[in-house]
C-alpha cells in the first residue's frame, strides 16, 4: 500500500533523513520506533506532504505522492493523527469530528461515519457538545482518532499515540488500534513505547539519526540485543 524509497529530507542546510526506505502492506500494523530526535516525525511530515523531500519517492497504492499537497494526500486515503492530537480546542466534539469530513465525498457520508465513530467511542457521543479543551488526555486521543476516521482513510499514520496517557489508557488505545486493523484499516505507527508497539505490530523499523538501522518482524526485534539495551532497558 505504502512504499518509501530512498527518501532524503532537509531543513535548510540541515539534513534530517538519509536514504529512508520502508513499506507498509494492506491491513498491516507497522511500527517505527526510535528515540526523540531520530527523525520519526520528519518522516511522517514528509509522507503527508507537510515537508517536501529533496530526493527519493513515496508511493501510495501505486501512485506517486511525494509532490502532492497535504489535502491531496488526505483525499487519496491517508490520515495523519499527530502527536498530542492537535484538536480545535474551542470547538465541540461534534464540530471537531465534522472537520475530519471536510471533502465533498466524506461530507456526504458524515452522519453515517460519525455514528460509526460514536459506536467505537461511546464517551464521545455522550459528550458531543462538550468543548475539546475540557476533555481528559485519553478523551482527546479518542477524539483525534475519531476525527481521523471521519475522512474514511485507507491508511492511518499515528504519531506517538500513547504520549502523555495513563498506562490503562495506553492499553485501551492499543486494543482499539488492533481492532481497527481487523476491520480493514492499515496502520503505520510511530511510537516511543517500544514494547507496546512491538506487541501489536507485525513488523517494525528502527530509526536512529535519520536513518533506518534495523527492520524485521516485531518478535525478532523484541529479542534483538541492541533493542533490549537501547529501548527496553534490559
Residue pairs with C-beta under 8 A, 6 or more apart in sequence:
1 24
1 25
1 26
1 28
1 60
1 61
1 154
1 155
1 186
2 23
2 24
2 47
2 58
2 59
2 60
2 78
2 155
2 186
2 188
3 22
3 23
3 24
3 57
3 58
3 59
3 60
4 20
4 21
4 22
4 23
4 43
4 47
4 56
4 57
4 58
4 59
5 21
5 56
5 57
5 58
5 59
6 19
6 20
6 21
6 55
6 56
6 57
7 17
7 19
7 20
7 21
7 43
7 46
7 53
7 55
7 56
7 57
7 58
7 66
8 15
8 17
8 18
8 19
8 20
8 53
8 54
8 55
8 56
9 15
9 16
9 17
9 42
9 43
9 46
9 51
9 52
9 53
9 54
10 16
10 54
11 42
11 51
15 210
16 39
16 42
16 210
17 39
17 42
17 43
17 46
17 53
17 210
17 211
18 209
18 210
18 211
19 56
19 211
20 39
20 43
20 56
20 207
20 210
20 211
20 212
21 56
21 212
22 30
22 32
22 205
22 212
22 215
24 30
24 155
24 186
24 188
25 186
26 186
27 181
27 184
27 185
27 186
28 181
28 186
28 187
28 202
28 203
29 177
29 178
29 181
29 187
29 189
29 200
29 201
29 202
30 187
30 188
30 189
30 201
30 202
30 203
30 204
30 205
31 189
31 190
31 191
31 197
31 198
31 200
31 201
31 203
31 204
31 205
31 218
32 40
32 43
32 188
32 189
32 190
32 191
32 204
32 205
32 206
32 207
33 190
33 191
33 192
33 194
33 197
33 198
33 204
33 205
33 206
33 207
33 231
34 40
34 192
34 206
34 207
34 208
35 192
35 208
35 230
35 231
36 192
38 207
38 208
38 209
38 210
39 207
39 209
39 210
39 211
40 159
40 190
40 207
41 83
41 159
41 190
42 51
42 210
43 190
43 207
44 80
44 82
44 157
44 159
44 190
45 51
46 52
46 53
46 58
46 66
47 58
47 73
47 78
47 157
48 70
48 73
48 74
48 78
48 80
48 157
49 65
49 68
49 69
49 70
49 72
49 73
50 70
52 66
52 67
53 66
56 66
57 64
57 66
58 64
58 65
58 66
59 65
60 73
60 76
60 77
60 78
60 155
61 76
61 77
61 154
63 76
65 72
65 73
65 76
65 78
68 76
74 80
74 103
74 151
75 103
77 152
77 153
77 154
77 155
78 153
78 154
78 155
78 157
79 100
79 148
79 149
79 151
79 153
79 155
79 156
79 157
80 148
80 157
80 159
81 144
81 145
81 148
81 156
81 157
81 158
81 159
81 161
82 144
82 159
83 159
83 160
83 163
84 140
84 160
84 163
84 164
85 140
85 141
85 143
85 144
86 144
87 96
87 132
87 133
87 140
87 143
87 144
87 147
88 95
88 96
88 99
88 132
89 131
89 132
89 133
90 131
90 132
90 133
91 99
91 131
91 132
92 128
92 129
92 130
92 131
92 132
93 124
93 127
93 128
93 129
93 130
93 132
93 135
93 143
94 114
94 128
94 129
96 132
96 143
96 146
96 147
97 114
97 117
97 124
97 143
97 146
97 147
97 150
98 110
98 114
98 150
99 147
99 150
100 106
100 146
100 147
100 148
100 149
100 150
100 151
101 107
101 109
101 110
101 113
101 114
101 150
101 151
103 151
106 113
106 150
106 151
106 152
109 152
110 150
113 149
113 150
113 152
114 150
116 149
117 124
117 146
117 149
117 150
118 124
118 125
118 128
120 146
120 149
120 176
121 142
121 143
121 145
121 146
123 139
123 142
124 139
124 142
124 143
124 146
127 135
127 139
132 140
132 143
135 143
137 164
137 165
137 166
137 169
138 165
138 166
138 169
138 172
138 173
141 161
141 165
141 169
141 173
145 156
145 161
145 176
148 156
149 156
149 180
153 185
154 185
154 186
155 185
155 186
155 187
155 188
156 180
156 185
156 186
156 187
156 188
157 188
157 189
157 190
158 177
158 187
158 188
158 189
158 190
158 191
159 190
160 190
160 191
160 192
161 173
161 177
161 189
161 191
162 170
162 173
162 174
162 191
162 192
162 193
162 196
163 192
165 173
170 193
170 196
171 196
174 196
174 199
174 200
177 187
177 189
177 200
178 200
180 187
181 187
189 197
189 201
191 197
194 227
194 231
194 232
195 222
195 232
197 204
197 218
198 204
198 218
198 219
198 221
198 222
199 218
201 218
202 217
202 218
203 215
203 216
203 217
203 218
204 215
204 216
204 217
204 218
204 221
205 212
205 214
205 215
206 212
206 213
206 214
206 215
206 221
206 227
207 213
214 221
214 224
214 226
214 227
216 224
221 227
222 228
222 232
228 234
